[in-house]
Amino acid sequence: MNEQFRIAHKLGLMFFPDTSLPEDVKAWAISQLHTKSPALGIKKIKLYPKAKVKEWPKSLQPDLLTRDNMFNTYKENMKRDELGLAGFTSQAAKEDNRLKNALGDTDQLKFAHRNVYGEDQLKLRFTAFWANHFTTGNIHDNQNHIGHAIDEAILANLNGYFSYMLYKMTTHSSMLTYLDNCWSCGANSQRAKWAKKDGTQAGLNDNLGRELLELHTVSPTAKYTESDIKNAANVLAGWGVWPGRLGNGDELLSTEQRHKWLMKEGGTLDSCNFFKKTHAEPGTKRVLGKVIPDGKGGLKQLTDFLASHEHTINYISFKLAQHFVSDNPSKSDVDHIKKAWKVGKGNLDQIHTAVIERAISSKEPKFQWPMTWLFQVVRLSGATYFKGWDEFKVYNPVVMDAREIFDELGQSLWHERQPDGYSSDKKEWLSGEMFERRIRFADAIYSGGYPTSTPDEIMDRISANKTTRSLVNSFNGRKDQFIALMCSPELMGLENA
């Protein structure tokens, strides 16, 4: 594989058939870190000529408050269905409620479109890495917030500092809901006292406090204690608002009533800045020796401390190297990234540049996630495989919804999954079942996506190696050759390109 495609394979999402290849691929890769990142896609599938790529409509990219309001309406309508209210119990009414107010399908299609049509391919790869590092999933029907977290807490902050991204993801309503923090309260909080008096239960939930230390920052190598976890959870107590309905029992709330309650309880309608003083644990807390003051501002002090911790730098530098450089990165690979992290004091531009430098200099292959592989196949071949934004709500027996594609692929950032996210280790993805899925997807992309390039044209453009050419040419028929090429060790990242 030539140098342009080798680097686009390891770090990006591949070049389109009609894209000119950069002469200085390293300069191109680094410049990609500052490429503009509009949400690009297509309105409808059009094969001849291909549909024109445009920016997604603003109406399909609602802000956080609109998302919260839609989600509240969605949950209230579900309650009306449970109560048997006229107009809400039919299957048609339930589907109408989902299509109008739930954003999971919309956001998954937009994510797919970004990765297929975006000109910022390296930024999108780093976005996927960080979205997996800060795993959130569709638990507690969290679907309206995951896409917003990916776009606004991660992609929008790729040129800033890790400490800021850490804080924005920790306080995002997607994370606070996913790890149950919106229900958490300190043992000595006003809320806990009220619950005790009323004979009900209310207490600390340490899910987010635990994952903040174990997965998002220092890792178990820091040898934190259960006391550290509890104290981190106490710093977090009070952050977050309950998703969806706020009423009790049969009570139904309008959007206006909900807003009034939110302003009274948290002083804001911003669900990513919502702090309930009645749930907060009073007093200072100590985490890994750092004294954190009480109150809302304590969390920023904690995340800043953890972001610059030596164990955080070591842990995430290895993760970045394993994801982009090699399945078994060398010490020098990791040290190069660590040095950039320390010199830049967590500046993500410098960290990502260091990753790019090591990925280019390393000749080790890098096995690609199923999701990344799929986007690369679609882009490389010029296929049209995802519905347009004007037709994704309409059933099509030939073209699956983006949600169905990700589900079948076995990888989605919207899945209900464990907080440690998807592994970058190829051993986790090399089962016969996972390989068979790639074969079926390559077949479907060829049959339903109508690639614009033939297998021979693709092999010539990427300068495929002799082993790949021999494999492809051993098959008769263009479809079988296409499948063999896209599932070859070279294009999956199993051998040196």
ABEGO torsion letter per residue (X at the ends): XBAAAAAAAAABAEBBAABBBBABAAAAAAAAAABBBBBBBBABBBAOBBBBBBBBBAAABBBAAAAAAAAAAAAAAAAAAAAGBBGAABAAAAAAAAAAABAAAAAAAAAAAAAAABABAAAAAAAAAAAAABBBBBBGGAAAAAAAAAAAAAAAAAABBAAAAAAAAAABAAAAAAAGAAABBBAABAAAAAAAAAGBBBBBBAAAAAAAAAAABAEAAAGBBAAAAAAAAAAABGBEBBBEBABBEABBBBAAAAAAAAAAAAGBABAAABBBAAABBBEBBBBGGBBBBBEAAAAAAAAAAAAABAAAAAAAAAAAAAAAABABBBAAAAAAAAAAAAAAGGBAAAAAAAAAAAAAABABBBBBBAAAAAAAAAAAAGBBABBBAAAAABBBAABBBAAAAAAAAGBBAABBBBAAEBBABAAAAABAAAAAAAAAAAAAAAAAAGBABBAAAAAAAAGBBAAAAAAAAABBEAAAAAAAAAABAAAAGABBX
